[in-house]
């Protein structure tokens, strides 16, 4: 019987090269959120996070269990959970993860849990739909969201973001530019309801490459 083993090697020099590539395209003040979901896109999210933990401002994962694995590796960097599930919200709080709240059902549920736990200014992220049409609040929801925020001190908006649909395809440049314009309109209207400024981000990996001139507070990139 033949036993075969597969070994995955992660080249830290390649990770550094990738990170520096994106940094060169951005203002020095622009924060980098490294997306390490799906096992770090096959590169072991925990190991990638361990290497990048002092080099980026944020990590993003798809689901809570991915963020929990990073926390259990004693990594303290803030972690955005992009697709939190209702039944994982308590764990998200217990492990100091930060949820993306993208509709009123999950916003209301998180507010209820946060209030029961007597949380103060717990960081949350709000996603708006600008064209992907999968997850996200609508621009018309801004007023109702702001009312809820003014009624509680349990949460604080850490960021407002959206996601470009086809930033890698320059044939869709008009569509991407329209998304950028919608996002600008949404954030301008939303910020009128706040007395502080959350981070604003919409550029993903290919968005940084093709739309780097559209500078935001933070960008989301896959480093691996």
Residue pairs with C-beta under 8 A, 6 or more apart in sequence:
8 43
8 44
10 43
10 44
10 47
10 48
10 51
10 224
12 51
15 48
15 51
15 52
15 223
15 224
18 223
18 224
19 32
19 34
19 52
19 55
19 56
19 223
22 32
22 205
22 208
22 219
22 221
22 223
23 32
25 208
25 209
25 212
26 32
26 208
26 212
26 215
26 219
27 215
30 215
30 216
30 217
30 218
30 219
31 56
31 57
31 58
31 199
31 217
31 218
31 219
32 56
32 57
32 58
32 218
32 219
32 221
33 56
33 57
33 58
33 59
33 60
33 80
33 201
33 218
33 219
33 220
33 221
34 48
34 49
34 52
34 56
34 58
34 59
34 60
34 221
34 222
34 223
35 41
35 59
35 60
35 61
35 205
35 220
35 221
35 222
36 45
36 48
36 49
36 52
36 59
36 60
36 61
36 66
36 70
36 223
36 224
37 45
37 60
37 61
37 62
37 63
37 66
37 82
38 45
38 62
39 45
40 46
40 47
40 48
40 49
40 224
41 222
41 224
42 224
43 224
45 61
45 66
45 69
45 70
46 69
46 70
46 73
46 75
48 223
48 224
49 59
49 70
49 73
49 75
49 77
50 73
50 75
52 59
52 77
52 223
53 75
53 76
53 77
54 77
56 77
56 223
57 77
57 78
57 218
58 77
58 78
58 79
58 80
58 218
59 67
59 70
59 75
59 77
59 78
59 79
59 80
60 79
60 80
60 81
60 82
60 220
61 67
61 70
61 79
61 80
61 81
61 82
62 81
62 82
62 83
63 81
63 83
63 84
63 85
63 88
64 81
64 84
64 85
64 88
64 91
64 92
64 95
64 97
65 88
66 81
67 79
67 81
67 92
67 95
67 97
68 91
68 95
68 97
70 77
70 79
71 79
71 95
71 96
71 97
78 98
78 123
78 158
79 97
79 98
80 97
80 98
80 99
80 100
80 125
80 159
81 88
81 92
81 97
81 98
81 99
81 100
82 100
83 100
83 135
84 92
84 99
84 100
84 101
84 106
86 105
86 106
86 109
89 99
89 106
89 109
89 110
89 113
90 113
91 97
92 98
92 99
93 113
93 114
93 117
93 119
93 122
98 123
98 124
98 125
98 158
99 106
99 110
99 124
99 125
100 124
100 125
100 126
100 127
100 135
100 161
101 107
101 110
101 124
101 125
101 126
101 127
102 126
102 127
102 135
102 136
102 137
103 135
103 136
103 137
104 141
104 144
107 145
107 148
108 148
110 124
110 155
111 148
111 152
111 154
111 155
114 122
114 152
114 154
114 155
115 152
115 154
118 154
119 154
119 155
120 153
120 154
121 153
121 154
121 155
121 156
122 154
122 155
122 156
123 155
123 156
123 158
124 155
124 156
124 157
124 158
125 157
125 158
125 159
125 160
125 161
126 137
126 145
126 157
126 159
126 160
126 161
126 190
127 135
127 136
127 137
127 161
127 162
127 163
128 136
128 137
128 138
128 139
128 160
128 161
128 162
128 183
128 186
129 135
129 136
129 137
129 138
129 162
130 136
130 162
130 163
130 179
130 182
130 183
130 186
130 202
131 164
131 165
131 175
131 178
131 179
131 182
132 162
132 163
132 164
132 165
136 162
136 163
137 145
139 182
139 185
139 186
139 189
142 186
142 189
142 190
142 193
143 193
145 190
146 190
146 193
146 194
149 155
149 157
149 193
149 194
150 193
156 196
157 194
157 198
158 198
158 199
159 198
159 199
159 200
159 201
159 217
159 218
160 186
160 187
160 190
160 198
160 199
160 200
161 199
161 200
161 201
161 202
161 220
162 179
162 182
162 183
162 186
162 202
163 202
163 204
164 176
164 179
164 180
164 202
164 203
164 204
164 206
164 207
164 211
165 172
165 175
165 176
165 179
166 172
166 175
166 176
167 176
167 203
167 204
167 206
167 207
167 209
167 210
167 211
168 206
168 209
168 210
170 210
173 210
176 207
176 210
176 211
179 202
180 202
180 211
180 214
183 200
183 202
187 200
191 197
199 217
199 218
200 216
200 217
200 218
201 216
201 217
201 218
201 219
201 220
202 216
203 211
203 212
203 214
203 216
203 219
203 220
204 219
204 220
204 221
205 220
205 221
205 222
207 214
207 219
208 219
208 221
